[in-house]
């Protein structure tokens, strides 16, 4: 299993790096759109649509929605994403309560749109915007940073959880996660934010804002992870798919990012650090 995971990572990492950091804006939108569409194919199964035609149909629907929103006002969609993740937090906290409201396949399908579309919009907003944070001026840096926030939070949570993880965070949703893991992840992200401010030569006030924004994004990324865990538990499956040998599915790899990206994109736009985030 470890050999398979490493081999898959070695193949996918260069593809992801090229697609995210070296494609022009339209190529980036298409590349990330393909990834989101594959995630939608997986989400259809989590929503309860198990037949191949239904899953392909849902993926096609999500792809059409991405095309439809391509020129819509970005901030409105980011606000929608933020509102959704606040609601998702309440859903995770109440589980297994509330399943009578959201447990039907059509409602879970709509949930997939609220997860996937704002994430794609936020990612392209970051890619096409101009970052003005200290000496950093590229939207690509913003993408790299939000990825680092999620990865660092995950690493910090892993080690803190192993060392101190007694009080469970959401035992009915994901028994392995602990409050110690959350605090460890936030502490690691705080160090990342301070280091980023120093590297960028940012003013103290901007560094403090980045610290607060980063910790908020790290916190909401946990909700993204828990939401997918909740849906998989409700659906009775372990992985979103087997598209990535040794790693499960695409949603298993990007669940935290789908929550973190729209929140981060909105926050740094509201601070004035990211400007002109047009889709083209």
Secondary structure, DSSP 8 states (H G I E B T S, - for coil): -HHHHHHHHHHHHHHHHHHHHTS-HHHHHHHHHHHHHHHHHHHHHHHT--SHHHHHHHHHHHHHHHHHTTTS-HHHHHHHHHHHHHHHHHHHHHTTTTHHHH-SHHHHHHHHHHHHHHHHHHHHHHHHSEEEETTEEEHHHHHHHHHHHHHHHHHHHHHHHHHH--SEEETTTEEEEEHHHHHHHHHHHHHHHHHHHHHHT--HHHHHHHHHHHHHHHHHHHHHHHHHHHHHHHHT-SSS-SSBTTTB-HHHHHHHHHHHHHHHHHHHHHTTSEE-----
